[in-house]
């Protein structure tokens, strides 16, 4: 990503001047593949990271996994999640693994400190270390294992790009985003599973089709509807306490789903009719150029996009999303010293 492909998206002030800023690229596409808005280069190729999770579960659902394992919306949402590792998430993971017939020891995602700080502190007080089920990707990995069990594939090395589960996931993803599978760049994510890089435009197109699968084969369309329904119905499972995806979907009440990815990536799928009567489904993706290592820019950008589209109101931003949207900045004594704010305008093209 170079300077000419990006535009400023967020700036931080101190006193009367802009002290720093984050730039990036945005693409907004409808289900027919029309580019409705863009900031920077909408064809920039980058990894979706965890924003690809709603795509990676699709082969399981297309092939009857929801019926075979009696999956609930809560469990489907968890398989699309980067969850916070709370006790509630852990209980849901254990119940899901019991249904599928796999164990924590089957997971190949590794371990990391629990995202939810109070839970991490409670573990430390008890002298416990986080285990793979507390990993934010344990739901996705359990979903991969469910695909292996459902189809009679080996559970061993289920994250190997050559494993039939991953080959099926790649092919489904490529078809969904209308991009040749052989051109999808494959990388290894933080959880050791394959992750995909495609142009922002194609990722956004895939999200729009996820929100509006009309015209697709019925099994595939049903799978897409299960994903959007589950994520909208169970936003806590998708992320967790005080995190943008959960807060935004709670406020959105089914008008959109959203899924963050590492290194400043964000995906949003807007449902048909959410903007106005007969408005089209939209897929929205953006990438923060510097990777947003502190996580401060991405939620501000996403909240502002949703505000400009009329999907989040000013009351939502002042209350439920006050700590993640545009806001004053304070120092260690609580003194207000500046603000973090969006500096872009989306111009949707409807013609």
MARLO-283650 format. One record per residue (C-alpha): residue in three letters; x, z, y. Coordinates in steps of 0.001 Angstrom, whole numbers, padded with zeros to 6 digits, always signed. Layout:
# MARLO-283650
ALAXZY/...
***
This chain:
# MARLO-283650
UNK+000000+000000+000000/UNK+001571-001080+003283/UNK+000747-000336+006896/UNK-000988-003665+007492/UNK-003466-003085+004646/UNK-004705+000274+006015/UNK-006637+001616+008980/UNK-006791+005189+010354/UNK-009619+007139+008722/UNK-009018+010795+009645/UNK-007059+012491+012408/UNK-006004+016074+013015/UNK-005634+017456+016504/UNK-003715+020377+017935/UNK-004636+021260+021463/UNK-005297+018081+023395/UNK-003340+015614+021252/UNK-003596+013990+017828/UNK-000885+015605+015732/UNK-001297+013601+012511/UNK-003611+011199+010746/UNK-004516+009753+007342/UNK-005075+006018+006873/UNK-006499+004037+003992/UNK-008845+001323+002773/UNK-012592+001273+002068/UNK-014798-001236+000190/UNK-018607-001277+000056/UNK-020168-003752-002413/UNK-023693-004349-003719/UNK-024745-004977-007321/UNK-024685-008753-006765/UNK-021023-008581-005760/UNK-021516-009023-002023/UNK-018940-007248+000124/UNK-021159-005332+002552/UNK-018459-003515+004530/UNK-014716-002996+004491/UNK-012020-001083+006314/UNK-008465-002171+005700/UNK-007841-004336+002626/UNK-010828-004223+000214/UNK-008775-006050-002425/UNK-006000-003495-002563/UNK-005134-002712-006205/UNK-004844+000969-007070/UNK-005648+003436-009837/UNK-009111+004978-009948/UNK-007702+008125-011544/UNK-010582+010482-012369/UNK-013063+008310-010483/UNK-013063+006172-013638/UNK-014656+008936-015770/UNK-018282+007749-015361/UNK-017091+004401-016740/UNK-015097+005841-019639/UNK-018100+007554-021226/UNK-020198+004373-021347/UNK-019177+003111-024827/UNK-020245+006445-026322/UNK-023705+006141-024795/UNK-024063+002402-025471/UNK-023395+002994-029144/UNK-025998+005716-029593/UNK-023857+008810-029025/UNK-026469+010604-026919/UNK-028984+010346-029746/UNK-026527+011014-032571/UNK-025180+014201-030983/UNK-028382+015206-029141/UNK-026532+015232-025827/UNK-028126+016821-022772/UNK-027690+015719-019154/UNK-025461+018771-018722/UNK-023116+017607-021481/UNK-023045+013998-020289/UNK-022210+015176-016762/UNK-019417+017320-018196/UNK-017888+014292-019913/UNK-017808+012564-016493/UNK-016282+015622-014822/UNK-013131+016958-013264/UNK-014520+020431-013706/UNK-013268+023685-012216/UNK-012709+025533-015497/UNK-015201+028318-014779/UNK-016694+030365-017606/UNK-019836+028250-017243/UNK-017834+025059-017781/UNK-016034+026618-020745/UNK-019317+027607-022408/UNK-020647+024069-021947/UNK-017477+022552-023432/UNK-017647+024804-026471/UNK-021299+023915-027060/UNK-020511+020221-026734/UNK-017609+020409-029178/UNK-019805+022239-031673/UNK-022327+019363-031528/UNK-019667+016688-031877/UNK-017755+018463-034634/UNK-014387+018730-032885/UNK-012211+021661-031841/UNK-010136+022603-028830/UNK-007020+022003-030918/UNK-007991+018312-031127/UNK-007635+017864-027364/UNK-004553+016066-026053/UNK-005085+016774-022357/UNK-002584+019636-022052/UNK-003123+022666-019819/UNK-002915+023519-016128/UNK-003882+026459-013882/UNK-007648+026718-013569/UNK-009007+024965-010478/UNK-011421+027824-009684/UNK-009163+030491-008205/UNK-011375+033525-009035/UNK-011472+032396-012678/UNK-007705+031874-012725/UNK-007177+035346-011255/UNK-009519+036881-013839/UNK-007519+035240-016636/UNK-004286+036619-015197/UNK-005735+040139-014979/UNK-006642+039898-018663/UNK-003201+038578-019541/UNK-004640+035241-020683/UNK-003286+031753-020102/UNK-005454+028678-019520/UNK-006131+026653-022657/UNK-007018+022949-022981/UNK-010755+023636-022733/UNK-010186+024946-019184/UNK-008431+021680-018258/UNK-010455+019695-015735/UNK-010479+016679-018084/UNK-011529+018500-021258/UNK-015022+017000-021039/UNK-013670+013460-020866/UNK-011341+014107-023796/UNK-014176+015590-025831/UNK-016101+012416-025013/UNK-013262+010269-026359/UNK-013233+012339-029542/UNK-017005+011954-029802/UNK-016544+008180-029689/UNK-014023+008420-032527/UNK-016318+010604-034644/UNK-019344+008387-033972/UNK-017551+005203-035030/UNK-015512+006666-037874/UNK-012193+006169-036105/UNK-009243+008497-036533/UNK-009162+011395-034070/UNK-005363+011310-034110/UNK-003780+009750-031029/UNK-007215+008973-029575/UNK-005619+008515-026129/UNK-003156+005863-027285/UNK-004006+002652-025362/UNK-003975+000812-028697/UNK-006513+003186-030299/UNK-009905+001523-030888/UNK-011609+004083-028634/UNK-009374+003145-025711/UNK-009635-000570-026442/UNK-013419-000283-026330/UNK-013296+001752-023113/UNK-011027-000817-021460/UNK-013237-003744-022448/UNK-016391-002001-021219/UNK-014737-001055-017941/UNK-013459-004597-017369/UNK-016887-006086-018018/UNK-018531-003582-015714/UNK-016232-004235-012743/UNK-016172-008007-013353/UNK-012419-008148-013749/UNK-010452-009647-016666/UNK-009302-006962-019078/UNK-005862-008531-019296/UNK-005413-008120-015528/UNK-006381-004430-015453/UNK-003222-002423-014827/UNK-002911+000446-017319/UNK-001235+003688-016367/UNK-001140+007196-017837/UNK-003185+009820-016039/UNK-002279+013465-015514/UNK-004244+014337-018662/UNK-002237+011737-020667/UNK-005204+009354-021122/UNK-005055+005709-020018/UNK-006199+005078-016445/UNK-007046+001774-014777/UNK-006030+000023-011566/UNK-008170-002794-010154/UNK-008938-004026-006625/UNK-011122-001669-004602/UNK-013698-004454-004324/UNK-014130-004682-008110/UNK-014303-000917-008572/UNK-017028-000763-005916/UNK-018892-003606-007605/UNK-018842-001700-010883/UNK-020247+001390-009195/UNK-023071-000625-007651/UNK-023945-001975-011085/UNK-023824+001563-012472/UNK-026443+002513-009869/UNK-028551-000614-010470/UNK-028062-002074-013975/UNK-031053-004397-013823/UNK-030342-007681-015566/UNK-027839-006179-017993/UNK-028484-005865-021750/UNK-030918-003031-022324/UNK-028552-000760-024298/UNK-025960-001031-021552/UNK-028521-000509-018799/UNK-029853+002594-020552/UNK-026318+003997-020814/UNK-025738+003460-017086/UNK-029010+005187-016231/UNK-028103+008173-018421/UNK-024825+008601-016526/UNK-026326+008464-013031/UNK-029231+010682-014061/UNK-026962+013277-015652/UNK-024493+013469-012775/UNK-027272+013743-010188/UNK-029106+016368-012228/UNK-026045+018497-013049/UNK-023645+018295-010088/UNK-022087+021671-010861/UNK-020823+020328-014183/UNK-019135+017371-012422/UNK-016896+019574-010260/UNK-017719+023201-009479/UNK-017970+025874-006791/UNK-017213+024758-003220/UNK-016033+021288-004260/UNK-017135+018124-002481/UNK-018682+016199-005369/UNK-020909+019114-006332/UNK-021875+020018-002768/UNK-022624+016432-001768/UNK-024717+015610-004835/UNK-026678+018836-004443/UNK-027491+017780-000885/UNK-028159+014157-001861/UNK-030879+015058-004361/UNK-030426+011996-006545/UNK-029807+009390-003832/UNK-026189+008937-004898/UNK-023534+010150-007278/UNK-019897+010666-006405/UNK-016668+011231-008293/UNK-013298+012060-006803/UNK-009971+010973-008222/UNK-006446+012207-007640/UNK-004149+010690-005011/UNK-006909+010287-002445/UNK-009375+008138-004394/UNK-013153+008558-004108/UNK-016045+006704-005744/UNK-019687+006807-004642/UNK-022654+004987-006209/UNK-025740+004753-003989/UNK-029041+004276-005778/UNK-031395+001387-004916/UNK-033902+002333-002238/UNK-031816+005314-001081/UNK-031045+003897+002371/UNK-034478+002459+003069/UNK-037349+000890+001204/UNK-035971-001885-001007/UNK-032369-001262+000094/UNK-029825-002431-002512/UNK-027630-000231-004651/UNK-024137+000132-003228/UNK-020774+000955-004700/UNK-018333+002604-002304/UNK-014681+003348-002960/UNK-011792+004329-000756/UNK-008146+005194-001124/UNK-006173+007461+001214/UNK-002790+005831+001703/UNK-000629+008945+001519/UNK-002414+010278-001577/UNK-003947+013141+000430/UNK-001806+015769-001343/UNK-003555+018694+000332/UNK-007024+017310-000438/UNK-008118+017672+003178/UNK-008829+014041+004108/UNK-010871+012682+001207/UNK-013943+014932+001602/UNK-013991+014348+005367/UNK-014022+010580+004818/UNK-016639+010714+002064/UNK-018917+013013+004055/UNK-018671+010740+007081/UNK-019500+007622+005044/UNK-022568+009354+003657/UNK-023527+010586+007128/UNK-023244+007091+008615/UNK-025449+005755+005832/UNK-028038+008461+006494/UNK-027552+010036+003057/UNK-026285+013330+004449/UNK-027825+014935+007511/UNK-026222+016937+010290/UNK-027715+020120+008824/UNK-025981+019410+005500/UNK-022652+018956+007267/UNK-023026+022138+009319/UNK-024098+024320+006404/UNK-023475+023402+002796/UNK-020550+021040+003539/UNK-019138+022894+006550/UNK-015842+023722+004831/UNK-015104+020188+003582/UNK-016513+017831+006261/UNK-015267+017374+009851/UNK-014606+020833+011267/UNK-012501+022975+013588/UNK-009039+024001+012407/UNK-007856+027575+012719/UNK-004518+029324+012381/UNK-003628+032420+010344/UNK-005193+034691+012978/UNK-008435+032725+012951/UNK-007811+031139+016338/UNK-009260+027655+016755/UNK-006331+025307+017422/UNK-007775+021819+016828/UNK-010010+019854+014490/UNK-010026+017466+011556/UNK-012334+014523+012196/UNK-013133+010983+011006/UNK-012149+008056+013248/UNK-013848+005053+011639/UNK-017121+003199+011769/UNK-018659+001282+008860/UNK-020514-001852+009851/UNK-022788-002746+006953/UNK-023650-006431+006656/UNK-027172-007039+005374/UNK-027437-010787+006004/
***
